[in-house]
Amino acid sequence: MENIMKTIIIMKTIFLLLTMTISLSLSAYNAESQSDAGPVDKSQNDTLVLTTISKDLYICTCKPDIANPGGEGEIYFQGRYKKDKITEDADYHDCDERFLMQWDLSELPEEIKIIEAKMRLVCYGYTGDKKGQLVYDCISEPWDENAGYNKKPETLPETRIMADWPEKSTYHTVDITDFVKLWYKGSLPNYGLMGFSINTETTNSALFCSSKFHQEDVRPQLTIIFSKE
């Protein structure tokens, strides 16, 4: 019993240290980014930072019938995980890791012009050699946040946005201006987006803090710059 208690204490300590590392690293990264930002554009545009996500989900082919099979919903896994390992409930030889999220845009005022929309994720961890690319597609149909990979929705490849692999404990920013414009104008129903990877022949797995992450300041944000029409 004593050994079990020691193990629990050690695990909690490690988790706390990891969380502190993320906060310290992001503070340094943010300070450096601001110092390099250059002059501020003093235009008449307005900025709105959204943090509300209607629903989100992590899915993978390792456990295709389970929603959020890793991280208890606190982590988005994105990429490919390859390991010569099979367990009773999972096959890790070529695991396709994806996340889905649907931003709540109800806070946006009516009759505005979307100028820019950037999604900010915090990278909790990364494993790989940076081969292949991260991609984001608009989802084309409704989806169940309690479903696994086998019931994943279809996406629209023609809307695809590509991004580089992130660094651990830094911000990963994705320009989804085109997505938000389509959703806001009603040109495309807002079923959200799906993040995954392409051309990934080796293990490349990025971990991002989700909307359910226990530390609020590292949850996803969507910063939208707009003007009054």
Phi and psi restraints in degrees (value plus and minus 20) as a CYANA .aco file:
   2 GLU   PHI     -81.8   -41.8
   2 GLU   PSI     -60.2   -20.2
   3 ASN   PHI     -84.4   -44.4
   3 ASN   PSI     -59.1   -19.1
   4 ILE   PHI     -82.2   -42.2
   4 ILE   PSI     -64.6   -24.6
   5 MET   PHI     -83.5   -43.5
   5 MET   PSI     -59.9   -19.9
   6 LYS   PHI     -82.5   -42.5
   6 LYS   PSI     -61.0   -21.0
   7 THR   PHI     -82.3   -42.3
   7 THR   PSI     -63.0   -23.0
   8 ILE   PHI     -82.5   -42.5
   8 ILE   PSI     -63.2   -23.2
   9 ILE   PHI     -83.3   -43.3
   9 ILE   PSI     -62.5   -22.5
  10 ILE   PHI     -82.7   -42.7
  10 ILE   PSI     -64.2   -24.2
  11 MET   PHI     -82.2   -42.2
  11 MET   PSI     -62.4   -22.4
  12 LYS   PHI     -85.2   -45.2
  12 LYS   PSI     -58.0   -18.0
  13 THR   PHI     -84.0   -44.0
  13 THR   PSI     -64.4   -24.4
  14 ILE   PHI     -81.3   -41.3
  14 ILE   PSI     -63.8   -23.8
  15 PHE   PHI     -82.9   -42.9
  15 PHE   PSI     -61.0   -21.0
  16 LEU   PHI     -84.3   -44.3
  16 LEU   PSI     -61.3   -21.3
  17 LEU   PHI     -84.0   -44.0
  17 LEU   PSI     -59.4   -19.4
  18 LEU   PHI     -81.9   -41.9
  18 LEU   PSI     -63.5   -23.5
  19 THR   PHI     -83.6   -43.6
  19 THR   PSI     -62.3   -22.3
  20 MET   PHI     -84.3   -44.3
  20 MET   PSI     -57.4   -17.4
  21 THR   PHI     -82.6   -42.6
  21 THR   PSI     -62.4   -22.4
  22 ILE   PHI     -79.8   -39.8
  22 ILE   PSI     -66.8   -26.8
  23 SER   PHI     -83.1   -43.1
  23 SER   PSI     -65.8   -25.8
  24 LEU   PHI     -85.5   -45.5
  24 LEU   PSI     -62.6   -22.6
  25 SER   PHI     -84.7   -44.7
  25 SER   PSI     -61.4   -21.4
  26 LEU   PHI     -88.6   -48.6
  26 LEU   PSI     -54.8   -14.8
  27 SER   PHI     -83.0   -43.0
  27 SER   PSI     -64.2   -24.2
  28 ALA   PHI     -85.4   -45.4
  28 ALA   PSI     -62.2   -22.2
  29 TYR   PHI     -84.4   -44.4
  29 TYR   PSI     -61.8   -21.8
  30 ASN   PHI     -86.5   -46.5
  30 ASN   PSI     -60.1   -20.1
  31 ALA   PHI     -84.0   -44.0
  31 ALA   PSI     -61.9   -21.9
  32 GLU   PHI     -85.7   -45.7
  32 GLU   PSI     -59.9   -19.9
  33 SER   PHI     -84.1   -44.1
  33 SER   PSI     -60.8   -20.8
  34 GLN   PHI     -87.5   -47.5
  34 GLN   PSI     -56.9   -16.9
  35 SER   PHI     -87.9   -47.9
  35 SER   PSI     -46.2    -6.2
  36 ASP   PHI    -117.4   -77.4
  36 ASP   PSI     -15.5    24.5
  37 ALA   PHI     -93.0   -53.0
  37 ALA   PSI     -44.5    -4.5
  38 GLY   PHI      62.7   102.7
  38 GLY   PSI    -190.4  -150.4
  39 PRO   PHI     -85.9   -45.9
  39 PRO   PSI     125.5   165.5
  40 VAL   PHI    -101.0   -61.0
  40 VAL   PSI     115.9   155.9
  41 ASP   PHI     -99.0   -59.0
  41 ASP   PSI      86.3   126.3
  42 LYS   PHI    -108.8   -68.8
  42 LYS   PSI      41.9    81.9
  43 SER   PHI    -111.5   -71.5
  43 SER   PSI    -197.1  -157.1
  44 GLN   PHI    -112.3   -72.3
  44 GLN   PSI      -8.3    31.7
  45 ASN   PHI     -93.0   -53.0
  45 ASN   PSI     133.3   173.3
  46 ASP   PHI    -127.3   -87.3
  46 ASP   PSI     134.9   174.9
  47 THR   PHI    -146.6  -106.6
  47 THR   PSI     115.6   155.6
  48 LEU   PHI    -149.9  -109.9
  48 LEU   PSI     107.9   147.9
  49 VAL   PHI    -124.7   -84.7
  49 VAL   PSI      95.5   135.5
  50 LEU   PHI    -118.5   -78.5
  50 LEU   PSI     119.6   159.6
  51 THR   PHI    -148.3  -108.3
  51 THR   PSI     -21.8    18.2
  52 THR   PHI    -111.3   -71.3
  52 THR   PSI     103.5   143.5
  53 ILE   PHI    -134.7   -94.7
  53 ILE   PSI     105.9   145.9
  54 SER   PHI     -82.4   -42.4
  54 SER   PSI     -62.5   -22.5
  55 LYS   PHI    -184.7  -144.7
  55 LYS   PSI     132.7   172.7
  56 ASP   PHI    -168.6  -128.6
  56 ASP   PSI     145.7   185.7
  57 LEU   PHI    -184.0  -144.0
  57 LEU   PSI     121.1   161.1
  58 TYR   PHI    -131.4   -91.4
  58 TYR   PSI     114.2   154.2
  59 ILE   PHI    -155.4  -115.4
  59 ILE   PSI     136.8   176.8
  60 CYS   PHI    -176.4  -136.4
  60 CYS   PSI     142.0   182.0
  61 THR   PHI    -100.8   -60.8
  61 THR   PSI     -32.9     7.1
  62 CYS   PHI     -82.5   -42.5
  62 CYS   PSI     -62.7   -22.7
  63 LYS   PHI    -150.7  -110.7
  63 LYS   PSI      56.3    96.3
  64 PRO   PHI     -88.5   -48.5
  64 PRO   PSI     -32.9     7.1
  65 ASP   PHI    -123.5   -83.5
  65 ASP   PSI     -13.2    26.8
  66 ILE   PHI    -138.6   -98.6
  66 ILE   PSI     115.4   155.4
  67 ALA   PHI    -104.9   -64.9
  67 ALA   PSI     118.1   158.1
  68 ASN   PHI      29.5    69.5
  68 ASN   PSI      38.4    78.4
  69 PRO   PHI     -90.2   -50.2
  69 PRO   PSI     -31.5     8.5
  70 GLY   PHI    -158.7  -118.7
  70 GLY   PSI     124.2   164.2
  71 GLY   PHI      60.6   100.6
  71 GLY   PSI     -16.9    23.1
  72 GLU   PHI      34.0    74.0
  72 GLU   PSI      13.9    53.9
  73 GLY   PHI      64.7   104.7
  73 GLY   PSI     -26.5    13.5
  74 GLU   PHI    -103.1   -63.1
  74 GLU   PSI     -36.2     3.8
  75 ILE   PHI    -145.8  -105.8
  75 ILE   PSI     116.5   156.5
  76 TYR   PHI    -112.9   -72.9
  76 TYR   PSI     108.7   148.7
  77 PHE   PHI    -123.0   -83.0
  77 PHE   PSI     114.4   154.4
  78 GLN   PHI    -159.3  -119.3
  78 GLN   PSI     101.8   141.8
  79 GLY   PHI     118.0   158.0
  79 GLY   PSI    -161.3  -121.3
  80 ARG   PHI    -158.6  -118.6
  80 ARG   PSI     114.6   154.6
  81 TYR   PHI    -144.0  -104.0
  81 TYR   PSI     102.0   142.0
  82 LYS   PHI    -144.4  -104.4
  82 LYS   PSI     100.9   140.9
  83 LYS   PHI    -170.5  -130.5
  83 LYS   PSI     119.5   159.5
  84 ASP   PHI     -97.6   -57.6
  84 ASP   PSI      54.3    94.3
  85 LYS   PHI    -170.0  -130.0
  85 LYS   PSI     113.5   153.5
  86 ILE   PHI    -152.6  -112.6
  86 ILE   PSI     109.3   149.3
  87 THR   PHI    -134.2   -94.2
  87 THR   PSI    -196.2  -156.2
  88 GLU   PHI     -82.2   -42.2
  88 GLU   PSI     -50.0   -10.0
  89 ASP   PHI    -142.5  -102.5
  89 ASP   PSI     -10.5    29.5
  90 ALA   PHI    -175.2  -135.2
  90 ALA   PSI     128.2   168.2
  91 ASP   PHI    -141.2  -101.2
  91 ASP   PSI      94.3   134.3
  92 TYR   PHI    -119.0   -79.0
  92 TYR   PSI      -8.0    32.0
  93 HIS   PHI     -82.7   -42.7
  93 HIS   PSI     -56.9   -16.9
  94 ASP   PHI    -174.9  -134.9
  94 ASP   PSI      59.3    99.3
  95 CYS   PHI    -110.8   -70.8
  95 CYS   PSI      97.8   137.8
  96 ASP   PHI    -107.6   -67.6
  96 ASP   PSI      93.9   133.9
  97 GLU   PHI    -125.1   -85.1
  97 GLU   PSI     108.3   148.3
  98 ARG   PHI    -159.8  -119.8
  98 ARG   PSI     135.4   175.4
  99 PHE   PHI    -152.2  -112.2
  99 PHE   PSI     131.8   171.8
 100 LEU   PHI    -142.8  -102.8
 100 LEU   PSI     121.1   161.1
 101 MET   PHI    -168.5  -128.5
 101 MET   PSI     126.2   166.2
 102 GLN   PHI    -145.9  -105.9
 102 GLN   PSI      89.5   129.5
 103 TRP   PHI     -93.6   -53.6
 103 TRP   PSI     119.4   159.4
 104 ASP   PHI    -107.7   -67.7
 104 ASP   PSI      91.5   131.5
 105 LEU   PHI    -120.4   -80.4
 105 LEU   PSI      -5.6    34.4
 106 SER   PHI     -86.2   -46.2
 106 SER   PSI     -37.9     2.1
 107 GLU   PHI     -98.8   -58.8
 107 GLU   PSI     -33.5     6.5
 108 LEU   PHI     -89.0   -49.0
 108 LEU   PSI     113.5   153.5
 109 PRO   PHI     -85.9   -45.9
 109 PRO   PSI     142.6   182.6
 110 GLU   PHI    -101.9   -61.9
 110 GLU   PSI     137.0   177.0
 111 GLU   PHI      34.7    74.7
 111 GLU   PSI      35.7    75.7
 112 ILE   PHI    -143.0  -103.0
 112 ILE   PSI     145.5   185.5
 113 LYS   PHI    -129.9   -89.9
 113 LYS   PSI      99.1   139.1
 114 ILE   PHI     -95.1   -55.1
 114 ILE   PSI     101.8   141.8
 115 ILE   PHI    -118.7   -78.7
 115 ILE   PSI     -63.1   -23.1
 116 GLU   PHI    -174.7  -134.7
 116 GLU   PSI     123.3   163.3
 117 ALA   PHI    -161.8  -121.8
 117 ALA   PSI      94.7   134.7
 118 LYS   PHI    -141.9  -101.9
 118 LYS   PSI     107.2   147.2
 119 MET   PHI    -111.7   -71.7
 119 MET   PSI     109.4   149.4
 120 ARG   PHI    -133.4   -93.4
 120 ARG   PSI     100.4   140.4
 121 LEU   PHI    -134.4   -94.4
 121 LEU   PSI     132.4   172.4
 122 VAL   PHI    -124.4   -84.4
 122 VAL   PSI     105.3   145.3
 123 CYS   PHI    -100.9   -60.9
 123 CYS   PSI      94.8   134.8
 124 TYR   PHI    -102.8   -62.8
 124 TYR   PSI     -45.7    -5.7
 125 GLY   PHI    -196.2  -156.2
 125 GLY   PSI     139.4   179.4
 126 TYR   PHI    -170.7  -130.7
 126 TYR   PSI     116.2   156.2
 127 THR   PHI    -150.1  -110.1
 127 THR   PSI     108.2   148.2
 128 GLY   PHI     131.2   171.2
 128 GLY   PSI    -196.4  -156.4
 129 ASP   PHI    -133.1   -93.1
 129 ASP   PSI      -6.3    33.7
 130 LYS   PHI      42.4    82.4
 130 LYS   PSI      11.7    51.7
 131 LYS   PHI    -111.2   -71.2
 131 LYS   PSI     122.3   162.3
 132 GLY   PHI      66.3   106.3
 132 GLY   PSI    -193.8  -153.8
 133 GLN   PHI    -157.0  -117.0
 133 GLN   PSI     130.4   170.4
 134 LEU   PHI    -100.8   -60.8
 134 LEU   PSI     121.0   161.0
 135 VAL   PHI    -155.7  -115.7
 135 VAL   PSI     136.3   176.3
 136 TYR   PHI    -155.8  -115.8
 136 TYR   PSI     105.1   145.1
 137 ASP   PHI    -137.6   -97.6
 137 ASP   PSI     129.0   169.0
 138 CYS   PHI     -90.3   -50.3
 138 CYS   PSI     119.5   159.5
 139 ILE   PHI    -104.4   -64.4
 139 ILE   PSI     119.5   159.5
 140 SER   PHI    -122.9   -82.9
 140 SER   PSI     -19.1    20.9
 141 GLU   PHI    -174.4  -134.4
 141 GLU   PSI     142.7   182.7
 142 PRO   PHI     -81.6   -41.6
 142 PRO   PSI     134.8   174.8
 143 TRP   PHI    -165.6  -125.6
 143 TRP   PSI     138.3   178.3
 144 ASP   PHI    -120.2   -80.2
 144 ASP   PSI     102.5   142.5
 145 GLU   PHI     -93.2   -53.2
 145 GLU   PSI     -22.6    17.4
 146 ASN   PHI    -130.8   -90.8
 146 ASN   PSI      -8.4    31.6
 147 ALA   PHI    -119.7   -79.7
 147 ALA   PSI     141.1   181.1
 148 GLY   PHI    -117.3   -77.3
 148 GLY   PSI    -190.0  -150.0
 149 TYR   PHI     -79.6   -39.6
 149 TYR   PSI     -55.7   -15.7
 150 ASN   PHI     -82.4   -42.4
 150 ASN   PSI     -38.9     1.1
 151 LYS   PHI    -136.9   -96.9
 151 LYS   PSI       6.2    46.2
 152 LYS   PHI     -86.5   -46.5
 152 LYS   PSI     127.5   167.5
 153 PRO   PHI     -97.9   -57.9
 153 PRO   PSI     146.4   186.4
 154 GLU   PHI     -98.4   -58.4
 154 GLU   PSI     136.7   176.7
 155 THR   PHI    -143.5  -103.5
 155 THR   PSI     154.4   194.4
 156 LEU   PHI    -131.0   -91.0
 156 LEU   PSI      76.3   116.3
 157 PRO   PHI     -77.8   -37.8
 157 PRO   PSI     -46.6    -6.6
 158 GLU   PHI     -88.8   -48.8
 158 GLU   PSI     -34.5     5.5
 159 THR   PHI    -113.7   -73.7
 159 THR   PSI     -18.0    22.0
 160 ARG   PHI     -77.1   -37.1
 160 ARG   PSI     116.6   156.6
 161 ILE   PHI    -138.5   -98.5
 161 ILE   PSI     116.6   156.6
 162 MET   PHI    -131.2   -91.2
 162 MET   PSI     130.0   170.0
 163 ALA   PHI    -166.0  -126.0
 163 ALA   PSI     140.7   180.7
 164 ASP   PHI    -102.4   -62.4
 164 ASP   PSI     145.3   185.3
 165 TRP   PHI     -90.7   -50.7
 165 TRP   PSI     125.4   165.4
 166 PRO   PHI    -107.4   -67.4
 166 PRO   PSI     152.8   192.8
 167 GLU   PHI    -125.4   -85.4
 167 GLU   PSI     126.8   166.8
 168 LYS   PHI     -82.0   -42.0
 168 LYS   PSI     120.9   160.9
 169 SER   PHI      42.5    82.5
 169 SER   PSI      15.8    55.8
 170 THR   PHI    -152.7  -112.7
 170 THR   PSI     148.3   188.3
 171 TYR   PHI     -99.4   -59.4
 171 TYR   PSI     117.5   157.5
 172 HIS   PHI    -133.6   -93.6
 172 HIS   PSI      89.0   129.0
 173 THR   PHI    -125.8   -85.8
 173 THR   PSI     109.6   149.6
 174 VAL   PHI    -143.2  -103.2
 174 VAL   PSI     105.6   145.6
 175 ASP   PHI    -100.8   -60.8
 175 ASP   PSI      86.1   126.1
 176 ILE   PHI    -132.7   -92.7
 176 ILE   PSI      13.2    53.2
 177 THR   PHI     -74.5   -34.5
 177 THR   PSI     -65.2   -25.2
 178 ASP   PHI     -82.1   -42.1
 178 ASP   PSI     -58.8   -18.8
 179 PHE   PHI     -80.6   -40.6
 179 PHE   PSI     -72.0   -32.0
 180 VAL   PHI     -83.9   -43.9
 180 VAL   PSI     -58.1   -18.1
 181 LYS   PHI     -80.6   -40.6
 181 LYS   PSI     -64.7   -24.7
 182 LEU   PHI     -83.2   -43.2
 182 LEU   PSI     -65.2   -25.2
 183 TRP   PHI     -86.1   -46.1
 183 TRP   PSI     -63.5   -23.5
 184 TYR   PHI     -86.1   -46.1
 184 TYR   PSI     -61.8   -21.8
 185 LYS   PHI     -95.7   -55.7
 185 LYS   PSI     -34.5     5.5
 186 GLY   PHI      63.0   103.0
 186 GLY   PSI      -9.5    30.5
 187 SER   PHI     -89.0   -49.0
 187 SER   PSI     -42.8    -2.8
 188 LEU   PHI    -164.4  -124.4
 188 LEU   PSI     109.1   149.1
 189 PRO   PHI     -78.6   -38.6
 189 PRO   PSI     120.1   160.1
 190 ASN   PHI    -101.5   -61.5
 190 ASN   PSI      64.2   104.2
 191 TYR   PHI    -115.7   -75.7
 191 TYR   PSI     -17.4    22.6
 192 GLY   PHI      72.7   112.7
 192 GLY   PSI    -182.9  -142.9
 193 LEU   PHI    -152.3  -112.3
 193 LEU   PSI     140.4   180.4
 194 MET   PHI    -143.2  -103.2
 194 MET   PSI     111.7   151.7
 195 GLY   PHI    -127.6   -87.6
 195 GLY   PSI     109.4   149.4
 196 PHE   PHI    -173.8  -133.8
 196 PHE   PSI    -180.0  -140.0
 197 SER   PHI    -158.0  -118.0
 197 SER   PSI     139.5   179.5
 198 ILE   PHI    -152.7  -112.7
 198 ILE   PSI     140.2   180.2
 199 ASN   PHI      35.4    75.4
 199 ASN   PSI      15.7    55.7
 200 THR   PHI    -126.5   -86.5
 200 THR   PSI      78.4   118.4
 201 GLU   PHI    -113.2   -73.2
 201 GLU   PSI     -34.7     5.3
 202 THR   PHI    -144.3  -104.3
 202 THR   PSI     154.3   194.3
 203 THR   PHI     -82.8   -42.8
 203 THR   PSI     100.0   140.0
 204 ASN   PHI    -164.6  -124.6
 204 ASN   PSI      84.3   124.3
 205 SER   PHI    -151.8  -111.8
 205 SER   PSI      97.4   137.4
 206 ALA   PHI    -124.1   -84.1
 206 ALA   PSI     119.0   159.0
 207 LEU   PHI    -134.9   -94.9
 207 LEU   PSI     109.4   149.4
 208 PHE   PHI    -144.2  -104.2
 208 PHE   PSI     127.6   167.6
 209 CYS   PHI     -92.1   -52.1
 209 CYS   PSI     110.2   150.2
 210 SER   PHI    -111.5   -71.5
 210 SER   PSI    -198.3  -158.3
 211 SER   PHI     -89.9   -49.9
 211 SER   PSI     -31.5     8.5
 212 LYS   PHI    -121.6   -81.6
 212 LYS   PSI     -15.9    24.1
 213 PHE   PHI     -81.2   -41.2
 213 PHE   PSI     122.2   162.2
 214 HIS   PHI     -86.8   -46.8
 214 HIS   PSI     -41.1    -1.1
 215 GLN   PHI    -121.8   -81.8
 215 GLN   PSI      88.5   128.5
 216 GLU   PHI     -82.2   -42.2
 216 GLU   PSI     -56.1   -16.1
 217 ASP   PHI     -93.7   -53.7
 217 ASP   PSI     -24.1    15.9
 218 VAL   PHI    -132.2   -92.2
 218 VAL   PSI      -8.9    31.1
 219 ARG   PHI     -95.4   -55.4
 219 ARG   PSI     142.7   182.7
 220 PRO   PHI     -79.4   -39.4
 220 PRO   PSI     126.8   166.8
 221 GLN   PHI    -152.8  -112.8
 221 GLN   PSI     128.8   168.8
 222 LEU   PHI    -146.5  -106.5
 222 LEU   PSI      91.9   131.9
 223 THR   PHI    -119.3   -79.3
 223 THR   PSI      99.9   139.9
 224 ILE   PHI    -136.6   -96.6
 224 ILE   PSI     106.6   146.6
 225 ILE   PHI    -123.9   -83.9
 225 ILE   PSI     110.9   150.9
 226 PHE   PHI    -165.9  -125.9
 226 PHE   PSI     145.9   185.9
 227 SER   PHI    -150.3  -110.3
 227 SER   PSI     138.7   178.7
 228 LYS   PHI    -100.4   -60.4
 228 LYS   PSI     109.5   149.5
